[in-house]
Amino acid sequence: MARENKRPSFNFGYTVTLLLLLLLAAGAVLLLIPSCREYRKKKKLEAEERNELERLQTERTEKTRENHDLRTSREATEKVSREKFNQVGKDEIVIKYTVPEQNR
């Protein structure tokens, strides 16, 4: 019995098909990369805008509460008039002083 030396046959159709599939996959990846980057940028922008919205909603709540207090509370009104407008009550004396800067 003689052994036959068989060389693996080269299948041109299989190789071309495999190369075309690899090129197609590489093209798909190259087309998807910019879309992924744009998606990530938009997600980051959305997160920043959500944080800004939350901050503004908190600020609105605080301002609404302050407005309500100023309309209904005498103490709140007095506090604002003293702090912002330097108003004093009857028979009160205001003493202002400044802290001298220390030489270093």
C-alpha distance (Angstrom), angle and dihedral (degrees) to the residues before:
residue distance angle dihedral
M1 . . .
A2 3.63 . .
R3 3.72 119.9 .
E4 3.69 115.9 -130.8
N5 3.77 116.8 -138.6
K6 3.76 103.8 -134.3
R7 3.74 117.7 -165.8
P8 3.76 115.2 -152.2
S9 3.75 107.0 -102.7
F10 3.78 118.7 -120.9
N11 3.79 110.1 -124.8
F12 3.78 106.2 -155.7
G13 3.82 95.2 -174.6
Y14 3.78 92.7 53.0
T15 3.82 92.1 49.8
V16 3.80 93.5 48.1
T17 3.80 91.1 48.5
L18 3.79 91.3 49.9
L19 3.83 92.0 49.0
L20 3.80 91.2 49.1
L21 3.80 91.2 50.9
L22 3.82 90.9 49.5
L23 3.81 90.8 49.4
L24 3.78 90.4 48.2
A25 3.81 91.8 50.4
A26 3.82 91.7 47.5
G27 3.81 90.6 49.3
A28 3.79 91.2 50.1
V29 3.79 91.0 51.2
L30 3.81 91.5 48.8
L31 3.79 90.3 50.8
L32 3.80 93.8 47.9
I33 3.82 98.2 48.2
P34 3.85 95.7 74.3
S35 3.80 90.5 45.7
C36 3.80 91.3 52.2
R37 3.80 91.2 49.5
E38 3.80 91.4 49.6
Y39 3.81 90.3 47.9
R40 3.81 91.4 52.4
K41 3.81 91.4 48.6
K42 3.80 90.9 51.3
K43 3.81 92.2 47.6
K44 3.81 89.8 51.7
L45 3.81 91.2 48.3
E46 3.80 90.2 48.5
A47 3.81 91.1 52.4
E48 3.82 91.1 49.5
E49 3.79 91.6 49.3
R50 3.81 91.6 47.9
N51 3.81 89.1 53.3
E52 3.80 90.4 48.9
L53 3.80 90.7 48.5
E54 3.80 91.4 50.5
R55 3.82 90.7 49.1
L56 3.81 91.6 49.7
Q57 3.80 92.4 47.7
T58 3.81 90.2 51.7
E59 3.80 90.4 48.5
R60 3.82 90.7 49.2
T61 3.80 90.8 51.3
E62 3.80 91.2 51.0
K63 3.82 92.3 47.8
T64 3.80 91.3 47.9
R65 3.80 90.5 51.4
E66 3.82 91.3 47.3
N67 3.80 90.8 48.6
H68 3.81 91.1 50.7
D69 3.80 91.2 48.2
L70 3.81 91.9 50.1
R71 3.80 90.6 51.0
T72 3.79 96.0 46.8
S73 3.80 109.1 24.2
R74 3.76 124.9 70.9
E75 3.82 91.1 -163.6
A76 3.80 92.4 56.7
T77 3.80 91.4 49.0
E78 3.79 91.2 49.0
K79 3.79 92.0 48.5
V80 3.81 92.3 53.5
S81 3.80 93.1 45.9
R82 3.82 90.9 51.0
E83 3.79 96.8 44.7
K84 3.80 102.2 38.2
F85 3.78 103.1 27.7
N86 3.81 100.8 29.4
Q87 3.78 92.2 -128.2
V88 3.76 119.4 163.6
G89 3.75 133.5 -160.1
K90 3.76 126.7 -112.4
D91 3.82 113.1 -69.3
E92 3.84 92.5 10.3
I93 3.76 124.7 131.2
V94 3.79 121.3 -153.2
I95 3.78 117.2 -146.4
K96 3.79 115.5 -167.0
Y97 3.74 121.9 -171.5
T98 3.77 136.0 171.2
V99 3.75 126.6 -143.0
P100 3.81 109.9 -122.3
E101 3.76 116.0 -124.5
Q102 3.76 113.4 -112.0
N103 3.78 118.5 -125.7
R104 3.75 111.5 -120.6
